[in-house]
Amino acid sequence: MKFLSFPRDCGHGVQDYQNTIRDYAAAINSSEDVLIECGDVTFVRPMGLTLLSSLTFSLIQERTRKTYFVKPKSTAVLRYLTDQDFFKEFNVEGTTLIAAATRSTSVGLKRLENYDRSYIDQIPIWLRRNSHMPPEAITDVINTTVPEIINNVFDHSKSSIGCYICAQAYPREKRLKLSAIDLGVGLLQTLKPRFPYLCHNSEAIELAVRPGITSKSRAHNAGAGLDVLSGFLKLFKGTMEIVSRDGQWTQGADGQCVKSILPFEFPGTCINLTFDDQAIVDRFTPGDRYD
């Protein structure tokens, strides 16, 4: 049997999951049964939930093996996973002791098999409810960029699982986090036919964030979503992390962008966003206009 273990603190950065991803690579390349070990998990961020869901779904698609799941011992984590419909998604037995509750601070876990506008429309509502972001900013930027980014998953990723996405607000931290993961071919393979000079996944990510970049001939299709969102997050001191295979590109709260090569390979592409609500409050007062 292969073991796939998640860390105690399932944070919002890909480095937290280096061992988990290596375990997954070993499991997916084997015909042995798999045990997903989450017993010691004490905290879960959106990236942890979308990664757990993506890898679990990928493994259970392989019907040649059985996949077992060890539930977290933490009651708080169990409640969060239940509220986010993780156990409904995977029909794990023994989880009905904790009743699910709708969280106004969350956009619940969802596997998008195609472009689902009804789900994506929940993200601007979540931002209005949990942040001080000017309504016109949400209308002008979020309503445009997030649907574009999700749409690109289905245009380009060739992901067999679609895309897992969720979001969570943390009022005490005054931050909001969103994560989306596919297990597709990655940005380098997607962009290289049009940009044959690309050699590394990190270069492909950096290129994808530039305005007007697309893997297809129609200029309106892709790239602009990431570019506009990048500028928006700089304005509000937010952060963005994009991981595609062994490439990583991060934009810090200071607006500085760094690309790097990871010592392991992520099995697809991940986008993690953080909105800093305190920075929004500091920048705007009621009645201010967003420009």
N, C-alpha and C positions, 0 to 999 in steps of 0.2 A: 504493500500500500504506500502511496505517496502522500506526503503531508504538506499542506499549504497553510502557513501560520501568518496571522495578522498581528501587528505590534500592539502593545498596550494602549498607546496613544495614536489613534489613526488620524493623523493631522492633515494639513492642507497642502503639503509639499511632496513631490514625488520621491525625494530621497528617503522619506520615512518608510517607503515600501520596497526598498531594494531587495531585501531577502524574500519578501512575499512574491515579487515578480520573478525572481530566480526559481522559487519553488513552483510557480505556475508554469514556467517554461519546461521544467523537468516533468511536471505532471501531464502537460498537454502533449508531450512527445513520448509518452508512455501509455501502455494499455492497462496499467494497474489502476485499481480503485483509488479514489482520492478522499482524504479527510481534510475539510476546511476547518482550521482551528481558530476559534474566536473567543475561547473561554476566558482569556486574561484581558480582553479589550475593556478599557475603562472609559474611553472617550472617543467619539467619532465626529469628524468634520465631513462636509459634503464630499470631498475627494475620497475619503475612506469609504463612504457609502456607495458612491458610483463605481469605485474600483472593485469593492467586494461584490457588487451586483454583476458587473461586467464579467469578472473572472468566473463567478459561480454559474452564470448563464452559459458562458462558453464551454465550461466543463460538462454541464448536464446535456448540452447538445450532442456530445460524443456518447452515443448510446451503447458503446462497447464497454463502458465502465460504469461503476456505481459511484455516486458522490455523496459523502456524508458531511454533516455540519454539526460542529460543537458550538452551542449557543453561548453568548457572553454570560458570565456569572453576575455581572453588574445589573441590578434592577433598572438603573437609569438608562443604560445602553439598550437593554431589552425593550424598555418603553419607547425609546426613540426609534428603534428599528421597527417596532410594531406600528407606531404612529405614522411612520414613513411608508408603511405597506410593504416592507421588505419581506415579511413572513407570508403575506398574501401572495406576493410575486412568486415566491419559491415554495409555498405550501409546506413549510417546515412544521412538523408535528410538535405539540406541546407548548405552543406559544399563546394559546387563547386565554390564559390566566390573567393576562394584562390587557385591558380593554383599550382599543385604539381611540385616539382623540385627535381632532383636527387642530393643527397648530397654525395660528395666524402668522407666526414667525418663519414658516417654512413654505417652500414650494416642493411638494411631495415627490418622492422618487418615481421616475417614470422611464420605461423603455420605449423610446420612440422608434417605431418600425418604418415610419414615413413622416413627412412634414405635417405636424399636428398643430395647427394654429390655435385650437382651443386650449391646449396645454401651454404653448408659448405665451399666449395672452395673459397667463397668470403671473408672469415675471414682472411686468410693469405694475400690476396691482400689488404684488408683494413689496416692490420698492416704495410705492406710495404709502403703504401701510407701515413700513418699518424704517423709513429713512426721511431725512429732511431735504431730499433732493427736489429741486424746483420742478413742478409738474411739466413745464415746457421742455426741460432737459430730458425727462423720461419720454415725452412724446417725440422730440426731435431725434434723440440718439438711440435709446433703448428699443423703442418700437421699430427702429430700422435695423440696428446692428445685430441684435440677438436672433431675430428670425433669419437674417442673412447667414449668420454663422452656423446655425442648426441646419439650414437648407443645404449648406455646402457639404455637410456630413453625407447627405444622401446623394449629392451630385458627384462627389469625388472619393470618398473614403473606401468604398467597396467593403464596408463592414458587414460581416455575417450576422452580427447581433443588433444592428442598428446603432442607437445611441442611448446611453443612460445619462440622466440629468437630474439634479436636485439643487436646492438652495436653502440656506439657513441664515437667519439674522441672529446676532449675538448682542442684545441690548446693553449688557454690562460692558462689553468691549467697544461698543459703538461701531461695530463692523458687520458687514453682510458679505456672505461668501456664496459663490455659485461654482459648480463643477459639472463638466460634460465630458464623457469618455466614449470613444468608439474603439473597436479593436480591428481597425481597417489597415490599409496598406501603408499609411503614413504620407506625409507631405512631400518627401523627396521623390518617391515613386510617382506621385500625382503630378508634380510640377516638372519633372525632368524632361518629358517629351517636348515641352515648349521651351524649356530653359536647360539645354543639354550641358551647359557649363557647370551646373550644380554638382557638387561632389559629396556634401555631407548633409545630414538631416538638419543640423543647426542652421546651415545656410538657407535651406529651404524654408524653415520657419521664419527667419529674418526677412526673406523675400516676400513671404505670404502676408506679412504685416504692412508691406508698402502699398500705397494706393493703386487700385486698378489691376492688381495681379490676380490672374486666374489660370487654371489649367486648361481652360477651353478658349475658343476664339472670341466668344462674346464678352466684351469688356465689362458689362454690368454684372457679371455673374458672381465673382468672388474677390476676396482681398480687401475690397472697400470696407466690409464690415469690420474686419480686424483693425484696419487703419483708423477708422473713425472712433472705434471703441478705445484704441490705444490713446488717442488724443484726449478723449473724454476722461479717461482714468487719470491722465497726467493733471488735468485741471482740478480734479477732486482728490488728488493724492492716493488714488487707488492703486492696486497692483494687478498684474496679469502674468501668469505662468503658462507657457505652451510647451508641451513635451510631445515629440513625435519620434518614435523609435529611440535611437540613442542621442537624439538632439534635444536641447533645452534652450528656451529663450525666456528671459524674465524681464519684466519692467517693474522697477521698484517704486516705492512711494515718492522718491525724489525725481522720478521720470527717467532715470538712467536705465538703459537697456543692455543686457549682457547675454551673450550666447555662449553655450558650452557643449561639450560632448560628455555624455554620461558614461560611467563605467559599467553600465548594464543597458539592456534594450527593453524599453517599454513596448508592450504588444499592441501598439496602435497610436492614437493621438488623444491628448488630454488638454483641456483648457480650464484653468482655474482663475477665477476673478475674485477680487476683494474690493469692496466699496467701503471707504472710511467715512462713516457718518459724522464723526466729530469734525473732520476737515470740511465737510459740507456746511455744517453749522457755523464754523469759524469764517467761512468764505461768504456765506449769504445770510442776510437777515430777512424776516418776513417782508414781502413786497418787492424784493429785489428781482430783477429780470435776469434770466439766463441768456448769455450771448454766445 
